[in-house]
Amino acid sequence: MEERRARRRKRLLDEASNVIADEGVDAIKVRSLSRRAGLNDRYFYESFSNIEALLETLVSARIADALVALSVAAASTSDSSVPTTDSGESIEFATMIEATVASALDIVEDRTVARLMIQSRQYAPLRRLRRLLVDSLVDLTEERGRSQLGDKVVEGKLPGLVATAAMEGVLELIIRWLEGEFKASRSEVQAAAIALITGLEGAVQATNPPRSESVE
Protein backbone atom coordinates (compact mmCIF):
# COMPACT_ATOMS: atom_id res chain seq x y z
CA MET A 1 0.00 0.00 0.00
CA GLU A 2 2.76 2.44 0.94
CA GLU A 3 4.58 1.65 -2.30
CA ARG A 4 1.45 2.41 -4.35
CA ARG A 5 0.91 5.62 -2.41
CA ALA A 6 4.52 6.66 -3.07
CA ARG A 7 4.07 5.98 -6.80
CA ARG A 8 0.89 8.08 -6.89
CA ARG A 9 2.66 10.92 -5.07
CA LYS A 10 5.54 10.77 -7.54
CA ARG A 11 3.16 10.88 -10.50
CA LEU A 12 1.53 14.01 -9.10
CA LEU A 13 4.90 15.69 -8.53
CA ASP A 14 6.14 14.71 -11.98
CA GLU A 15 3.03 16.07 -13.65
CA ALA A 16 3.18 19.26 -11.55
CA SER A 17 6.75 19.74 -12.75
CA ASN A 18 5.61 19.33 -16.37
CA VAL A 19 2.73 21.78 -15.93
CA ILE A 20 5.02 24.39 -14.37
CA ALA A 21 7.54 23.99 -17.20
CA ASP A 22 4.86 24.37 -19.89
CA GLU A 23 2.35 26.80 -18.37
CA GLY A 24 3.60 28.11 -15.02
CA VAL A 25 2.45 27.74 -11.42
CA ASP A 26 -0.94 29.36 -12.11
CA ALA A 27 -1.96 26.38 -14.23
CA ILE A 28 -1.72 23.85 -11.39
CA LYS A 29 -5.24 22.83 -10.32
CA VAL A 30 -6.15 19.79 -8.26
CA ARG A 31 -8.62 18.31 -10.73
CA SER A 32 -6.62 18.84 -13.92
CA LEU A 33 -3.37 17.73 -12.29
CA SER A 34 -4.98 14.56 -10.96
CA ARG A 35 -6.41 13.84 -14.40
CA ARG A 36 -3.00 14.28 -16.02
CA ALA A 37 -1.56 11.85 -13.48
CA GLY A 38 -4.36 9.36 -14.25
CA LEU A 39 -5.72 9.62 -10.71
CA ASN A 40 -8.97 10.43 -8.94
CA ASP A 41 -9.01 13.79 -7.10
CA ARG A 42 -9.04 12.05 -3.74
CA TYR A 43 -5.56 10.72 -4.35
CA PHE A 44 -4.24 14.27 -4.50
CA TYR A 45 -5.38 14.86 -0.93
CA GLU A 46 -3.88 11.55 0.10
CA SER A 47 -0.45 13.17 -0.39
CA PHE A 48 -1.00 16.93 -0.16
CA SER A 49 -3.36 19.14 1.83
CA ASN A 50 -3.50 21.74 -0.95
CA ILE A 51 -1.61 23.12 -3.98
CA GLU A 52 0.69 25.15 -1.73
CA ALA A 53 1.80 21.98 0.07
CA LEU A 54 2.55 20.33 -3.27
CA LEU A 55 4.57 23.37 -4.36
CA GLU A 56 6.56 23.36 -1.13
CA THR A 57 7.39 19.69 -1.61
CA LEU A 58 8.33 20.13 -5.26
CA VAL A 59 10.46 23.23 -4.76
CA SER A 60 12.15 21.85 -1.62
CA ALA A 61 13.26 18.82 -3.63
CA ARG A 62 14.55 21.03 -6.44
CA ILE A 63 16.45 23.21 -4.00
CA ALA A 64 17.99 20.16 -2.32
CA ASP A 65 19.16 18.87 -5.71
CA ALA A 66 20.49 22.31 -6.63
CA LEU A 67 22.44 22.65 -3.38
CA VAL A 68 24.05 19.25 -3.91
CA ALA A 69 25.11 20.28 -7.43
CA LEU A 70 26.42 23.65 -6.22
CA SER A 71 28.30 22.05 -3.34
CA VAL A 72 29.92 19.54 -5.70
CA ALA A 73 30.90 22.37 -8.05
CA ALA A 74 32.42 24.37 -5.19
CA ALA A 75 34.23 21.34 -3.78
CA SER A 76 35.73 20.52 -7.18
CA THR A 77 38.17 23.40 -6.71
CA SER A 78 39.21 22.55 -3.16
CA ASP A 79 42.17 20.35 -4.05
CA SER A 80 43.92 22.87 -6.25
CA SER A 81 46.84 25.01 -5.11
CA VAL A 82 46.13 28.38 -3.54
CA PRO A 83 48.20 30.99 -5.35
CA THR A 84 47.18 34.62 -5.16
CA THR A 85 47.04 37.47 -7.63
CA ASP A 86 49.16 40.59 -7.23
CA SER A 87 46.30 42.10 -5.18
CA GLY A 88 46.35 39.15 -2.81
CA GLU A 89 43.09 37.59 -4.00
CA SER A 90 42.91 33.82 -3.71
CA ILE A 91 42.80 32.29 -7.18
CA GLU A 92 41.25 29.18 -5.66
CA PHE A 93 38.42 31.22 -4.12
CA ALA A 94 37.79 32.98 -7.44
CA THR A 95 37.76 29.62 -9.21
CA MET A 96 35.26 28.30 -6.67
CA ILE A 97 32.94 31.26 -7.33
CA GLU A 98 33.26 30.73 -11.09
CA ALA A 99 32.44 27.01 -10.80
CA THR A 100 29.46 27.71 -8.51
CA VAL A 101 27.97 30.34 -10.84
CA ALA A 102 28.43 28.04 -13.85
CA SER A 103 26.63 25.26 -11.95
CA ALA A 104 23.78 27.65 -11.05
CA LEU A 105 23.28 28.49 -14.71
CA ASP A 106 23.27 24.79 -15.57
CA ILE A 107 20.49 24.31 -13.01
CA VAL A 108 18.23 27.04 -14.43
CA GLU A 109 18.43 25.50 -17.88
CA ASP A 110 15.80 23.09 -16.50
CA ARG A 111 12.51 24.62 -17.68
CA THR A 112 10.69 23.86 -14.42
CA VAL A 113 13.41 25.51 -12.36
CA ALA A 114 13.43 28.49 -14.70
CA ARG A 115 9.66 28.98 -14.28
CA LEU A 116 9.91 28.63 -10.51
CA MET A 117 12.69 31.22 -10.43
CA ILE A 118 10.68 33.67 -12.52
CA GLN A 119 7.56 33.23 -10.36
CA SER A 120 9.40 33.26 -7.02
CA ARG A 121 8.29 36.87 -6.46
CA GLN A 122 4.60 36.02 -6.78
CA TYR A 123 3.94 33.09 -4.44
CA ALA A 124 4.53 32.91 -0.69
CA PRO A 125 5.90 29.33 -0.67
CA LEU A 126 8.27 30.21 -3.50
CA ARG A 127 9.43 33.36 -1.72
CA ARG A 128 10.13 31.39 1.46
CA LEU A 129 12.03 28.75 -0.43
CA ARG A 130 13.95 31.41 -2.36
CA ARG A 131 15.11 32.83 0.98
CA LEU A 132 16.12 29.32 2.04
CA LEU A 133 18.13 28.96 -1.17
CA VAL A 134 19.88 32.30 -0.61
CA ASP A 135 20.70 31.44 3.01
CA SER A 136 22.05 28.04 1.96
CA LEU A 137 24.19 29.61 -0.76
CA VAL A 138 25.55 32.14 1.74
CA ASP A 139 26.44 29.33 4.16
CA LEU A 140 28.14 27.40 1.35
CA THR A 141 30.11 30.43 0.19
CA GLU A 142 31.20 31.35 3.72
CA GLU A 143 32.21 27.77 4.50
CA ARG A 144 34.28 27.42 1.34
CA GLY A 145 35.62 30.94 1.69
CA ARG A 146 36.89 30.27 5.19
CA SER A 147 38.62 27.08 4.11
CA GLN A 148 40.24 28.75 1.11
CA LEU A 149 40.96 32.30 2.30
CA GLY A 150 42.30 31.29 5.70
CA ASP A 151 43.53 34.29 7.68
CA LYS A 152 42.27 36.68 4.98
CA VAL A 153 38.69 36.11 6.15
CA VAL A 154 37.06 39.19 7.68
CA GLU A 155 35.29 38.44 10.96
CA GLY A 156 31.97 39.90 12.09
CA LYS A 157 28.53 40.24 10.52
CA LEU A 158 29.51 42.24 7.44
CA PRO A 159 30.71 39.31 5.29
CA GLY A 160 27.43 37.46 5.80
CA LEU A 161 25.37 40.55 4.99
CA VAL A 162 27.42 41.19 1.87
CA ALA A 163 27.16 37.54 0.79
CA THR A 164 23.37 37.73 1.19
CA ALA A 165 23.23 40.89 -0.92
CA ALA A 166 25.43 39.25 -3.56
CA MET A 167 23.36 36.07 -3.78
CA GLU A 168 20.08 38.01 -3.94
CA GLY A 169 21.61 40.16 -6.66
CA VAL A 170 22.78 37.13 -8.64
CA LEU A 171 19.35 35.46 -8.39
CA GLU A 172 17.61 38.65 -9.53
CA LEU A 173 20.07 38.99 -12.41
CA ILE A 174 19.35 35.43 -13.53
CA ILE A 175 15.57 35.89 -13.18
CA ARG A 176 15.56 39.03 -15.29
CA TRP A 177 17.70 37.26 -17.89
CA LEU A 178 15.30 34.31 -17.93
CA GLU A 179 12.37 36.70 -18.38
CA GLY A 180 14.12 38.17 -21.43
CA GLU A 181 14.27 41.61 -19.84
CA PHE A 182 17.69 42.14 -21.35
CA LYS A 183 19.57 40.43 -24.15
CA ALA A 184 22.75 38.72 -23.02
CA SER A 185 24.51 35.46 -23.65
CA ARG A 186 24.96 32.89 -20.91
CA SER A 187 28.67 33.72 -20.73
CA GLU A 188 27.87 37.42 -20.26
CA VAL A 189 25.43 36.66 -17.44
CA GLN A 190 27.99 34.36 -15.85
CA ALA A 191 30.67 37.06 -16.04
CA ALA A 192 28.31 39.65 -14.51
CA ALA A 193 27.36 37.31 -11.64
CA ILE A 194 31.01 36.53 -10.89
CA ALA A 195 31.88 40.23 -10.98
CA LEU A 196 29.04 41.00 -8.55
CA ILE A 197 30.15 38.39 -6.02
CA THR A 198 33.89 38.99 -6.23
CA GLY A 199 33.43 42.76 -6.36
CA LEU A 200 31.44 42.82 -3.13
CA GLU A 201 33.92 40.40 -1.52
CA GLY A 202 36.74 42.73 -2.55
CA ALA A 203 34.92 45.72 -1.04
CA VAL A 204 34.64 43.90 2.28
CA GLN A 205 38.33 43.06 2.24
CA ALA A 206 39.24 46.66 1.37
CA THR A 207 37.08 48.37 3.98
CA ASN A 208 37.58 45.81 6.75
CA PRO A 209 41.02 44.26 6.40
CA PRO A 210 41.56 41.25 8.66
CA ARG A 211 43.60 41.94 11.73
CA SER A 212 47.19 40.84 11.48
CA GLU A 213 48.60 38.87 14.37
CA SER A 214 50.82 40.91 16.67
CA VAL A 215 54.41 39.90 16.89
CA GLU A 216 55.73 39.79 20.41
C-alpha positions in Angstrom: 0.0 0.0 0.0 2.8 2.4 0.9 4.6 1.7 -2.3 1.5 2.4 -4.3 0.9 5.6 -2.4 4.5 6.7 -3.1 4.1 6.0 -6.8 0.9 8.1 -6.9 2.7 10.9 -5.1 5.5 10.8 -7.5 3.2 10.9 -10.5 1.5 14.0 -9.1 4.9 15.7 -8.5 6.1 14.7 -12.0 3.0 16.1 -13.6 3.2 19.3 -11.6 6.8 19.7 -12.7 5.6 19.3 -16.4 2.7 21.8 -15.9 5.0 24.4 -14.4 7.5 24.0 -17.2 4.9 24.4 -19.9 2.4 26.8 -18.4 3.6 28.1 -15.0 2.5 27.7 -11.4 -0.9 29.4 -12.1 -2.0 26.4 -14.2 -1.7 23.9 -11.4 -5.2 22.8 -10.3 -6.2 19.8 -8.3 -8.6 18.3 -10.7 -6.6 18.8 -13.9 -3.4 17.7 -12.3 -5.0 14.6 -11.0 -6.4 13.8 -14.4 -3.0 14.3 -16.0 -1.6 11.8 -13.5 -4.4 9.4 -14.3 -5.7 9.6 -10.7 -9.0 10.4 -8.9 -9.0 13.8 -7.1 -9.0 12.1 -3.7 -5.6 10.7 -4.3 -4.2 14.3 -4.5 -5.4 14.9 -0.9 -3.9 11.5 0.1 -0.4 13.2 -0.4 -1.0 16.9 -0.2 -3.4 19.1 1.8 -3.5 21.7 -1.0 -1.6 23.1 -4.0 0.7 25.1 -1.7 1.8 22.0 0.1 2.5 20.3 -3.3 4.6 23.4 -4.4 6.6 23.4 -1.1 7.4 19.7 -1.6 8.3 20.1 -5.3 10.5 23.2 -4.8 12.1 21.8 -1.6 13.3 18.8 -3.6 14.6 21.0 -6.4 16.5 23.2 -4.0 18.0 20.2 -2.3 19.2 18.9 -5.7 20.5 22.3 -6.6 22.4 22.7 -3.4 24.1 19.3 -3.9 25.1 20.3 -7.4 26.4 23.7 -6.2 28.3 22.1 -3.3 29.9 19.5 -5.7 30.9 22.4 -8.1 32.4 24.4 -5.2 34.2 21.3 -3.8 35.7 20.5 -7.2 38.2 23.4 -6.7 39.2 22.5 -3.2 42.2 20.3 -4.1 43.9 22.9 -6.2 46.8 25.0 -5.1 46.1 28.4 -3.5 48.2 31.0 -5.4 47.2 34.6 -5.2 47.0 37.5 -7.6 49.2 40.6 -7.2 46.3 42.1 -5.2 46.3 39.1 -2.8 43.1 37.6 -4.0 42.9 33.8 -3.7 42.8 32.3 -7.2 41.2 29.2 -5.7 38.4 31.2 -4.1 37.8 33.0 -7.4 37.8 29.6 -9.2 35.3 28.3 -6.7 32.9 31.3 -7.3 33.3 30.7 -11.1 32.4 27.0 -10.8 29.5 27.7 -8.5 28.0 30.3 -10.8 28.4 28.0 -13.8 26.6 25.3 -11.9 23.8 27.6 -11.0 23.3 28.5 -14.7 23.3 24.8 -15.6 20.5 24.3 -13.0 18.2 27.0 -14.4 18.4 25.5 -17.9 15.8 23.1 -16.5 12.5 24.6 -17.7 10.7 23.9 -14.4 13.4 25.5 -12.4 13.4 28.5 -14.7 9.7 29.0 -14.3 9.9 28.6 -10.5 12.7 31.2 -10.4 10.7 33.7 -12.5 7.6 33.2 -10.4 9.4 33.3 -7.0 8.3 36.9 -6.5 4.6 36.0 -6.8 3.9 33.1 -4.4 4.5 32.9 -0.7 5.9 29.3 -0.7 8.3 30.2 -3.5 9.4 33.4 -1.7 10.1 31.4 1.5 12.0 28.7 -0.4 14.0 31.4 -2.4 15.1 32.8 1.0 16.1 29.3 2.0 18.1 29.0 -1.2 19.9 32.3 -0.6 20.7 31.4 3.0 22.1 28.0 2.0 24.2 29.6 -0.8 25.5 32.1 1.7 26.4 29.3 4.2 28.1 27.4 1.4 30.1 30.4 0.2 31.2 31.3 3.7 32.2 27.8 4.5 34.3 27.4 1.3 35.6 30.9 1.7 36.9 30.3 5.2 38.6 27.1 4.1 40.2 28.8 1.1 41.0 32.3 2.3 42.3 31.3 5.7 43.5 34.3 7.7 42.3 36.7 5.0 38.7 36.1 6.2 37.1 39.2 7.7 35.3 38.4 11.0 32.0 39.9 12.1 28.5 40.2 10.5 29.5 42.2 7.4 30.7 39.3 5.3 27.4 37.5 5.8 25.4 40.5 5.0 27.4 41.2 1.9 27.2 37.5 0.8 23.4 37.7 1.2 23.2 40.9 -0.9 25.4 39.2 -3.6 23.4 36.1 -3.8 20.1 38.0 -3.9 21.6 40.2 -6.7 22.8 37.1 -8.6 19.3 35.5 -8.4 17.6 38.7 -9.5 20.1 39.0 -12.4 19.3 35.4 -13.5 15.6 35.9 -13.2 15.6 39.0 -15.3 17.7 37.3 -17.9 15.3 34.3 -17.9 12.4 36.7 -18.4 14.1 38.2 -21.4 14.3 41.6 -19.8 17.7 42.1 -21.4 19.6 40.4 -24.1 22.7 38.7 -23.0 24.5 35.5 -23.6 25.0 32.9 -20.9 28.7 33.7 -20.7 27.9 37.4 -20.3 25.4 36.7 -17.4 28.0 34.4 -15.8 30.7 37.1 -16.0 28.3 39.6 -14.5 27.4 37.3 -11.6 31.0 36.5 -10.9 31.9 40.2 -11.0 29.0 41.0 -8.5 30.1 38.4 -6.0 33.9 39.0 -6.2 33.4 42.8 -6.4 31.4 42.8 -3.1 33.9 40.4 -1.5 36.7 42.7 -2.6 34.9 45.7 -1.0 34.6 43.9 2.3 38.3 43.1 2.2 39.2 46.7 1.4 37.1 48.4 4.0 37.6 45.8 6.8 41.0 44.3 6.4 41.6 41.3 8.7 43.6 41.9 11.7 47.2 40.8 11.5 48.6 38.9 14.4 50.8 40.9 16.7 54.4 39.9 16.9 55.7 39.8 20.4 
